[in-house]
Structure formats: structure tokens, C-alpha cells
Amino acid sequence: MIDLHTHTNYSDGTDAPAALVALAQDAGLRALAITDHDTLDGYYAAVEPARQAGLELVCGIEISTRLTERAGRATHLLAYFLTAAPPASFSAWLGGVQAARRARNETMVERLRALDFDVTLAAAEALGRSITGRVHFARLLRDQGHVASIDEAFQRYLGDHAPAFVPMGEPSVESALAQVRQAGGVPVLAHPIRLGLLPADEGAVFARLKEAGLLGLEVFHSDHEPATAARYLGLARQLKLAVTGGSDYHGEAKPRVRLGSGKAGNVQVPYALLSGLRALDSLLRGDA
């Protein structure tokens, strides 16, 4: 088995890259993709530990974007670089995404301080390493005793409809797709259930994204019930999109999600799916 969707403490996970590699070994995973939010730093930090462990490490990233049909809801795009790390041009574009994230965090600090919470951007960034997000502010609120858990922090203050929520100003999914394809990556739509689309509308939206450069669909995910995964599998086959899957592991930040197996074992991703991604990448590059 493999896991193509995981996070380290370089974004909003809690495990260091080397620790995540060790967990993957313990879980018997054959391959692991580190897909931190808007940064590749966690992947780079895991390269040597994975080499020493004999674990196949896939270069990945989860990019925050926005979808026209759901302008108020973030749309996450997974990008896999299967032959080499992305070029400098992609890293430069990614720097703009990171700058937008930091600007959002500055506004979030202002809103939290207006609610009489003694938080600073420096304190949140000390927890976030390369990328700082809402989970790090939630940890601050928990550690200061304002809430009992990270979940409570999101429900009361940081969730999409809570008083301290700030939209991030993400790039459009179309522009992100273009950047990933130009950089030689394979773009995959992450956890499509979170888009909040009606099932009757999903096929048309996915088809439009395919026209814009989408190559795969994350069929297997911790948030996908068996019937949901079956629906996405059918759509992926109908649209000739690559099928991928992963737990979306975050460590202690999402304790119900287990590496390699999701929630209560609902994610089981065979190595054949990674082979399919590699075959697609090879075909696109004209190597086949």
C-alpha cells in the first residue's frame, strides 16, 4: 500500500519529515508522497531519511486555489513531480501564493486581537515553520487556555463562518493548473467532496477542469465514504482522469486520520495507482 496525501510540520501537520518517514516504514507503506500546503520544504527535508529507509518518496504539494463555481470555498490541488523537483519558475510563482497566505495571517491576527486574544504572527509562525495557517492559530488559542481543543478553536473562531476567518485570496484553479503543467507536474483535484458540489454537477465541473489541464482525481480519501469513492471512481474513468488516493494525514492535528489507512481503514491505496501516475507522466513527456 501507499499514501499519496500527507502533511508534515512544515505546513499544518505535527510530525517532522523524518518522523513521518519512520511512521510510513512502520505502517509497511511502499511509497509516500509529502504534500504540504503551498511548500515543498517538507519534501526536501524527507529525501535523505527516505533514502536511508529505502522508502519511495514522491515529490508533492497541495496548492490552495479557488474554483469559480465555489468562489467562497477553497479548492485544493495536489501536484506530483514524478521525475524531478519543479523548476525555479514554479518556485517563484509559489512565492506569490505564500505571500498571499502571510497577508491573510496578518489580518487574522488583527481579528483575533480584536476579540481580546493575545496572539502574534511571530508566535504562530514559530509553530508553522515554512507555512503558517489556521491550525497554528488554533494551537495558540488552545495552549493559552481559550479553548479546549483545536476543533473548538475552529468551531468558535477560525472556521469558514467564524468571526476570525479571513479568505486567503488564492489563485484560480485554472492558473494553478497551468503553472503545474508548465513545471512538468501532474495536477490532481484533492478531496472533491469538500467542494460542496451537487453530485449532478460534479461531472461537468471536473470535465471543465480537465480541459484546463487537470490530469487526476483523488478518489480515495479519509472524507470519502465507500459510495462517494465509487462515484468518483466512475467519474474518473468516464473522464479518463488518473485515479489517486491518500489519507490526508496530519498527525495530532487530525487524530482520527491514520497514515496509510485514513479513518477506520477507509483508505487503502494500491501501488498500482502510483504506477498509473508514472505511466501518464511518461506518456505526457513522450517517453513511452
N, C-alpha and C positions, 0 to 999 in steps of 0.2 A: 504494500500500500504506500501511498504518497500523500503529501499535503501541499497544495499549491496556493494557500492563502493563510499567512501567519504574520504576526507583528512582534517586534522587539521593543525594548525600552528606548530605542532611537526614535520611535513615534509614540503610540499610545498603548503599547504592551508593557509588561512589567519584567520580562525576562531579558537578560543580556543576550546578545547574539550567540556567544559560546555556550551559554546555558541552554538556549533553545536547541542548538545542535545536539547537545548531550541528551535532552529530552526526546528529540527525534530518534536518536540511537536507541534509547531505552524503549521507545514505542515500536521499534522494529521497522521504521519507515525507510524506504529505499531512496526516496528523493524528497527534498524540501525546498519550497520557494519562500523566501522572505519578501514580503510585500508591504513594507512600511508605508505610511501615508506621506506622500509627497517628498520622500527622501530615499536615496539608495545607500545611505551611510551604514545602516544596519546590515545590509547585504555584504558590503565590503568588509565589515568587521567580522563576519562569519566565514569568509572564504578560507582562511587558514585553519580555523578549528574544524571546518567541514572536511578539508583535505586530509587532516590528520586522522579524522574519524572514519574516513572512507565513505562519507555520505555525499550523494549527488546533490549539489546546491544549485538552485535555479535563480538567476538574477531577475528580480521582480520589483514592482512598485504599485501602490494603489493611489491613483490620482483623483483628487476631488474636482468634480466638474458639475455643470448644471445642464439639465435637459429642458428643451423648450416646453414640452407638454407638462412638466412638473417644475416650473421655474422656482417655486418656493422650497423645493426639496433637493438635497444634494444627490448627485448621481456619481457613483464611484466606478472608475475604470481601472481594471487591472492590466498591467503591461508586462510582458515577459520578453526578456532579451536572451535568446537561446543560444546564440553563438558568441556574443561578445557584449561587454558593457556598452551602454549607449554613448554616442559621441558628445563632444563638448557643446555642440549646438543644442542638444537636448538638455544638458545640464544648465545651460544659460537660460533656456525657456523655463525650466523648473525653478530657477531662482526667482522668477517673477511670481510664480504660484506661491512660493514660500513667503515672499514679501507681502502678498495679499493676506496670507494667513496671520503674519505678525501684526499687520494693521488691524485685523479683526480682534486679535488678542488684546491689543491696546484699548480698543473700545469696550471689550468685555470687562477689563479691569475697571474702567470708569463706571460701568453699570453696577458691578459688584460693590465697589466702594460707595456708590450712591445708596446701596442697600445696607450700608454700615458694616461691611466686611473688610477687615484689614488684610487685603491681598495686594501683591505687587506682581508686575510682569516678571521681574527678576526671580522671584520665588517660584513662579510657575515654570519658567524656563529652566530652572535648576532641576526640576523633575522631568522635563521634556527632552533634554539633551538636544538632538538635531531638530526635532519638530515638537512644538507645543500645541496642545489642543484642549478641548473642553474637559477631557478626563483629568488633566493635570490640575485644572482649577477645582474640579470636584474633589480631588485628593487633598488640596489645600483646605477646602471647607470642612472635609471630614477630619483632617488632622487638627484643625483649630477647634473642633468640637461643635461646629454649627449644624452638622448633620451626622447621622449615624453610619451612613454608607455612601458609596459613590452613586448608587441608584437613586437614593433620596436626593442627592445634590442635583442630579439631572431632573428629577421629577419636580422639584420645588424651584430651582433657579436657572438651570443651564439647558434644559431640553428645548426642543424647537419652538415651543409655545410658552416658555417660561420667561420671567422678567429680565434675566441677564443674557438671553440668547441674542447673538449677533450673526447675521448672514455673512458668509466669508467672501463673496464676490468671486466665485470660482470661474475659470474659463469655461466656455461652452464645450459640450462633449465633442462636437464636431472639430473644434480647433485642437483639442487634446488628441483625438484620433489621428488627425493629420500629423501632429508632432511625433506621436509614437511610430506611425508607419514610416515617416521620413527617417527616423532614427534606427530603423531596422527591427522594431519591436512587434510583438503580436498582441494587439489590444483585445481585451475580453471584458464584457459587461459583468460587473460584480453584483452578487446577490440581487437579482432583478425583482424579487418580491418586495424590496424596500422602495421601489419606485412608486408603489401605490396605484399602479395602473389597473384598470378593469381587465380581466382575462381576455375579453373580446377585443381589447385594444392593443394587447401586447405584440401580436404578430406584426401589425403594421408599423409600430414603433421600432421593433427590432429590425425589420426589413429596411426602414429608412436609415438606421444606424449602420447597417451592413453596407448600404450604398455610400455612406460617408467614411467607410474604412474598417468597421468592426469585423473581427475575424472569429470571435468566440463568445460563448455564453457560459457563465458559471451556473451549471445545472445543480450540482451537489454543494450544499451549504448548510450550516447549522440552523439557519432560519427556515429552511425548506422542508416542509412535511413531505412524505413519500408521494402524495398525489401532486403536490406542487412541483417536485423534481421531475415527475413523469410528464407533466405538462411542458416544462421547459425542455426536457429531452426531445419531445415530439417537435417543438418549435425549432430547436437547434437542427434537427435532422431535416425538417422541411425547408429551412433557410440555408442549409449547408454551412452552418457555423460549427466551429470546433467546440467540443464539449469539455469543460474543465470542472474542477471542484476543489474545495478546501474547507477547513474547519473555521477559518477566521479567528484563530487562536490569539488571545491577548494576555494569557496568564491570569494573574489575580484580578485584573480589571474585568474579566468575564469568567468567573469561576465555574460556571456550568458548561463552558465550552472546553472540550478536551482536545489536545493536539492529536491530529490524525483520525479522530472519530467523532468530533462535533458534540452534539447534545444527546446523551444516552445512546451513543453509537449510530446516530442517523447519517453520518458521513463516512463513506468507505470508498476511497478513490483509487482505482487500479492504476498501475504503472502504464498501462496501455494508453491512457488519456494523455500522458506526457509524451509518449511516443508519437501520438497523433499530432500534438502541437509541433513537435520537432519535424515531422514529415511535412506539415503545412508550411513551416518556416523554410524548409529546404526547397519546397516547390516554388515559393514566392521568390526565393533567391536564384532560382534557375539551376539548383544543384542536382535536381533529380533527373 
